[in-house]
Amino acid sequence: MPLTMAGIGESNLIKKVGGKEEVRRFLESLGFVMGGKVTVISKLDGNVIVNIKESRVALNKEMASKILI
């Protein structure tokens, strides 16, 4: 399921990062890699703030939907 569907406070493993090559590269540079642990901190209208690799990252709905958990 996409990251936008995760519950707040849930810790999940990333199974796949989709999208075009440049989008995947950008997300991987932020730490969104297969097998990585991601926790949703906050959600608003599909936009999410997540904790990944001890950093907080804000993603819009479009980017978050490309990350499958």
ZAKE-367471 format. One record per atom (N, C-alpha, C): residue number from 1; residue in one letter; x, y, z. Coordinates in pm, 1 decimal. Each point is the difference from the previous one (the first is absolute). Layout:
+-----+------+----------+----------+----------+
| pos | code |        x |        y |        z |
+-----+------+----------+----------+----------+
| NUM |    A |        X |        Y |        Z |
...
+-----+------+----------+----------+----------+
This chain:
+-----+------+----------+----------+----------+
| pos | code |        x |        y |        z |
+-----+------+----------+----------+----------+
|   1 |    M |     83.8 |   -118.5 |      0.0 |
|   1 |    M |    -83.8 |    118.5 |      0.0 |
|   1 |    M |     88.1 |    124.6 |      0.0 |
|   2 |    P |    -49.3 |    111.0 |    -50.7 |
|   2 |    P |     81.5 |    122.4 |     -3.6 |
|   2 |    P |     17.5 |     60.7 |    139.5 |
|   3 |    L |    102.8 |     77.7 |     15.6 |
|   3 |    L |     31.7 |     63.9 |    127.0 |
|   3 |    L |   -114.2 |     89.2 |     48.7 |
|   4 |    T |    -78.9 |     54.1 |    -91.7 |
|   4 |    T |   -111.6 |     87.5 |     38.1 |
|   4 |    T |   -105.1 |    -74.0 |     82.0 |
|   5 |    M |     -2.5 |   -133.4 |     -6.9 |
|   5 |    M |    -99.7 |    -80.1 |     71.8 |
|   5 |    M |     47.0 |    -41.4 |    139.0 |
|   6 |    A |    125.3 |     23.1 |     33.8 |
|   6 |    A |     53.6 |    -41.0 |    130.0 |
|   6 |    A |    -60.9 |     83.0 |    111.9 |
|   7 |    G |    -14.2 |    -62.4 |    115.3 |
|   7 |    G |    -54.1 |     69.8 |    116.0 |
|   7 |    G |    108.4 |     81.2 |     69.8 |
|   8 |    I |    -42.4 |    102.0 |     73.2 |
|   8 |    I |     94.2 |     84.3 |     74.1 |
|   8 |    I |     62.8 |    -82.0 |    112.7 |
|   9 |    G |    132.1 |      8.6 |     10.4 |
|   9 |    G |     73.5 |    -72.5 |    103.3 |
|   9 |    G |     39.9 |   -140.8 |    -39.1 |
|  10 |    E |    -50.0 |    -49.7 |   -112.8 |
|  10 |    E |     35.1 |   -134.7 |    -46.8 |
|  10 |    E |    139.9 |     -1.0 |    -58.0 |
|  11 |    S |     75.8 |   -101.7 |     33.8 |
|  11 |    S |    132.1 |    -19.2 |    -58.8 |
|  11 |    S |    -13.6 |   -104.7 |   -110.2 |
|  12 |    N |     44.7 |     32.2 |   -119.8 |
|  12 |    N |    -15.7 |    -89.6 |   -115.5 |
|  12 |    N |    131.6 |    -15.3 |    -74.0 |
|  13 |    L |     12.3 |   -111.3 |    -72.2 |
|  13 |    L |    115.2 |    -21.6 |    -86.7 |
|  13 |    L |    -37.7 |     36.5 |   -142.5 |
|  14 |    I |     91.4 |     64.4 |    -69.2 |
|  14 |    I |    -23.2 |     39.0 |   -139.1 |
|  14 |    I |     22.6 |   -121.7 |    -88.5 |
|  15 |    K |   -100.7 |    -32.6 |    -81.2 |
|  15 |    K |     10.1 |   -115.7 |    -88.7 |
|  15 |    K |     42.1 |     38.6 |   -140.6 |
|  16 |    K |    -40.5 |    121.7 |    -43.7 |
|  16 |    K |     32.6 |     42.6 |   -136.4 |
|  16 |    K |    -10.6 |    151.6 |     -9.5 |
|  17 |    V |     86.6 |     57.8 |    -80.6 |
|  17 |    V |     -8.2 |    142.5 |    -30.7 |
|  17 |    V |    -25.5 |     10.4 |   -149.9 |
|  18 |    G |   -116.7 |     52.6 |    -36.2 |
|  18 |    G |    -39.4 |      6.4 |   -140.4 |
|  18 |    G |     24.6 |    137.6 |    -59.8 |
|  19 |    G |    -53.5 |     19.4 |   -119.8 |
|  19 |    G |     12.3 |    127.6 |    -69.3 |
|  19 |    G |    109.4 |     -2.0 |   -103.8 |
|  20 |    K |     19.7 |    115.3 |    -61.8 |
|  20 |    K |    104.8 |     13.9 |   -101.1 |
|  20 |    K |    137.0 |     -9.0 |     66.4 |
|  21 |    E |    101.4 |    -24.3 |    -81.3 |
|  21 |    E |    137.1 |    -16.8 |     50.6 |
|  21 |    E |     45.0 |    118.7 |     85.4 |
|  22 |    E |    -26.5 |    121.3 |    -46.0 |
|  22 |    E |     45.0 |    118.4 |     74.7 |
|  22 |    E |    -72.2 |     12.0 |    134.1 |
|  23 |    V |   -128.1 |    -38.0 |      4.8 |
|  23 |    V |    -76.1 |      3.9 |    124.8 |
|  23 |    V |     54.3 |   -104.1 |     97.5 |
|  24 |    R |     26.5 |   -122.2 |    -51.1 |
|  24 |    R |     55.6 |   -105.8 |     85.4 |
|  24 |    R |    135.0 |     40.9 |     56.7 |
|  25 |    R |     84.3 |     59.1 |    -83.9 |
|  25 |    R |    132.6 |     43.8 |     45.3 |
|  25 |    R |    -11.1 |    106.4 |    109.7 |
|  26 |    F |    -93.5 |     94.6 |    -18.8 |
|  26 |    F |    -20.9 |    105.5 |     99.1 |
|  26 |    F |    -46.4 |    -58.9 |    134.0 |
|  27 |    L |    -98.9 |    -90.3 |     -5.5 |
|  27 |    L |    -50.1 |    -61.2 |    122.9 |
|  27 |    L |    107.5 |    -84.2 |     68.7 |
|  28 |    E |     81.0 |    -71.2 |    -78.9 |
|  28 |    E |    108.7 |    -79.9 |     57.5 |
|  28 |    E |    103.4 |     89.1 |     66.7 |
|  29 |    S |     23.7 |    118.8 |    -54.2 |
|  29 |    S |     95.9 |     91.3 |     61.7 |
|  29 |    S |    -51.0 |     51.4 |    135.1 |
|  30 |    L |   -132.3 |     -1.5 |     18.2 |
|  30 |    L |    -58.5 |     39.4 |    128.4 |
|  30 |    L |     -2.8 |   -115.8 |    100.4 |
|  31 |    G |     31.7 |   -121.7 |    -46.5 |
|  31 |    G |      2.7 |   -115.6 |     88.6 |
|  31 |    G |   -110.4 |   -100.9 |    -24.6 |
|  32 |    F |    -85.1 |     23.9 |    -98.0 |
|  32 |    F |   -108.8 |    -92.8 |    -30.5 |
|  32 |    F |     52.0 |   -111.6 |    -89.9 |
|  33 |    V |     54.0 |   -105.1 |     60.8 |
|  33 |    V |     55.4 |   -113.7 |    -73.0 |
|  33 |    V |    -73.0 |   -127.3 |     43.4 |
|  34 |    M |      2.0 |   -101.0 |    -85.6 |
|  34 |    M |    -63.9 |   -127.1 |     32.5 |
|  34 |    M |     56.7 |    -54.6 |    130.7 |
|  35 |    G |    -89.4 |    -44.7 |     87.2 |
|  35 |    G |     42.1 |    -55.2 |    128.0 |
|  35 |    G |     19.0 |    105.0 |    107.7 |
|  36 |    G |     -9.2 |    127.6 |    -36.2 |
|  36 |    G |     14.9 |    107.9 |     97.3 |
|  36 |    G |   -122.8 |     10.6 |     89.4 |
|  37 |    K |     20.7 |     48.9 |    121.8 |
|  37 |    K |   -109.4 |     15.2 |     95.0 |
|  37 |    K |    -51.7 |    143.1 |     -4.7 |
|  38 |    V |   -131.3 |     15.3 |    -10.7 |
|  38 |    V |    -62.4 |    131.9 |     -7.9 |
|  38 |    V |   -117.8 |      4.9 |     97.1 |
|  39 |    T |    -11.6 |    112.0 |     72.2 |
|  39 |    T |   -108.6 |     19.2 |     95.2 |
|  39 |    T |    -73.7 |    129.3 |    -33.5 |
|  40 |    V |   -132.0 |     -7.9 |    -12.3 |
|  40 |    V |    -80.7 |    118.1 |    -29.3 |
|  40 |    V |    -19.6 |     79.5 |    129.4 |
|  41 |    I |     37.2 |    127.3 |     -3.3 |
|  41 |    I |    -13.2 |     88.4 |    115.7 |
|  41 |    I |   -131.8 |     76.8 |     -6.1 |
|  42 |    S |    -35.6 |     47.4 |   -120.7 |
|  42 |    S |   -118.4 |     84.0 |    -15.2 |
|  42 |    S |    -55.5 |    -16.0 |   -141.4 |
|  43 |    K |   -132.6 |     16.5 |    -12.7 |
|  43 |    K |    -66.5 |     -7.3 |   -130.6 |
|  43 |    K |   -100.1 |    113.8 |    -12.3 |
|  44 |    L |     -8.5 |     57.3 |   -121.1 |
|  44 |    L |    -99.6 |    103.3 |    -27.1 |
|  44 |    L |    -34.9 |     -4.1 |   -148.5 |
|  45 |    D |   -121.3 |    -40.1 |    -32.5 |
|  45 |    D |    -47.8 |     -8.7 |   -138.6 |
|  45 |    D |     89.7 |    -85.5 |    -89.3 |
|  46 |    G |     57.6 |   -106.7 |     52.5 |
|  46 |    G |     87.3 |    -86.6 |    -79.2 |
|  46 |    G |    146.3 |     38.7 |      6.0 |
|  47 |    N |     30.1 |    123.6 |     38.6 |
|  47 |    N |    138.6 |     42.1 |     18.6 |
|  47 |    N |     47.6 |    -55.8 |    133.7 |
|  48 |    V |    125.8 |    -42.5 |      5.1 |
|  48 |    V |     49.3 |    -64.3 |    121.9 |
|  48 |    V |    133.0 |     58.4 |     45.6 |
|  49 |    I |     23.1 |     -8.5 |    129.4 |
|  49 |    I |    131.0 |     26.8 |     57.9 |
|  49 |    I |     44.2 |   -132.3 |     59.8 |
|  50 |    V |    118.2 |    -45.2 |    -40.1 |
|  50 |    V |     48.0 |   -130.3 |     44.1 |
|  50 |    V |    136.3 |     11.8 |     67.9 |
|  51 |    N |     29.1 |   -100.0 |     79.7 |
|  51 |    N |    129.9 |    -13.9 |     62.5 |
|  51 |    N |     73.2 |   -108.7 |    -78.0 |
|  52 |    I |    113.0 |     34.1 |    -59.0 |
|  52 |    I |     80.2 |    -98.0 |    -72.9 |
|  52 |    I |    146.2 |     26.9 |     28.3 |
|  53 |    K |     71.5 |   -103.5 |     39.0 |
|  53 |    K |    143.3 |     12.0 |     32.3 |
|  53 |    K |     27.4 |    116.7 |     94.2 |
|  54 |    E |    -78.2 |      7.9 |    107.3 |
|  54 |    E |     15.9 |    101.9 |    103.8 |
|  54 |    E |    -16.8 |    142.9 |    -51.7 |
|  55 |    S |    -72.5 |     17.3 |   -109.0 |
|  55 |    S |    -30.9 |    132.6 |    -55.4 |
|  55 |    S |   -149.5 |      7.1 |    -27.8 |
|  56 |    R |    -53.6 |    120.0 |      5.2 |
|  56 |    R |   -140.4 |     20.4 |    -36.8 |
|  56 |    R |     -5.6 |     56.2 |   -140.7 |
|  57 |    V |    -86.6 |    -58.8 |    -81.3 |
|  57 |    V |    -14.0 |     40.3 |   -139.8 |
|  57 |    V |   -148.4 |     19.8 |    -29.9 |
|  58 |    A |    -32.8 |    110.2 |    -64.6 |
|  58 |    A |   -137.6 |     25.8 |    -42.8 |
|  58 |    A |    -13.7 |    -37.3 |   -147.4 |
|  59 |    L |   -105.3 |    -74.3 |    -30.5 |
|  59 |    L |    -26.8 |    -42.4 |   -137.6 |
|  59 |    L |   -141.9 |     36.7 |    -37.8 |
|  60 |    N |    -15.8 |     46.7 |   -124.1 |
|  60 |    N |   -136.8 |     25.7 |    -45.8 |
|  60 |    N |    -66.1 |   -133.1 |    -37.2 |
|  61 |    K |   -127.8 |      6.0 |    -23.3 |
|  61 |    K |    -79.1 |   -121.3 |    -26.7 |
|  61 |    K |     54.2 |    -76.9 |   -119.6 |
|  62 |    E |     39.3 |     70.9 |   -105.1 |
|  62 |    E |     49.1 |    -64.0 |   -122.4 |
|  62 |    E |    127.9 |    -80.8 |     26.0 |
|  63 |    M |     94.7 |     61.2 |     72.3 |
|  63 |    M |    127.5 |    -70.0 |     30.1 |
|  63 |    M |    -23.0 |   -115.7 |     95.6 |
|  64 |    A |    -82.6 |     20.4 |    101.0 |
|  64 |    A |    -25.2 |   -103.7 |    100.5 |
|  64 |    A |    -68.6 |   -121.2 |    -63.3 |
|  65 |    S |    -80.7 |     21.2 |   -103.2 |
|  65 |    S |    -70.0 |   -112.3 |    -63.3 |
|  65 |    S |     95.3 |    -86.7 |    -82.5 |
|  66 |    K |    118.7 |     48.8 |    -30.8 |
|  66 |    K |     98.6 |    -78.2 |    -75.7 |
|  66 |    K |     80.0 |    -93.6 |     89.9 |
|  67 |    I |    -11.5 |     17.1 |    130.4 |
|  67 |    I |     72.3 |    -84.2 |     96.0 |
|  67 |    I |    -95.5 |   -106.6 |     51.6 |
|  68 |    L |     31.5 |   -125.6 |    -27.4 |
|  68 |    L |    -85.8 |   -111.3 |     40.7 |
|  68 |    L |     56.5 |    -68.5 |    124.1 |
|  69 |    I |    -89.6 |    -25.5 |     96.8 |
|  69 |    I |     41.9 |    -64.6 |    123.7 |
|  69 |    I |    -69.9 |   -133.5 |     16.4 |
+-----+------+----------+----------+----------+
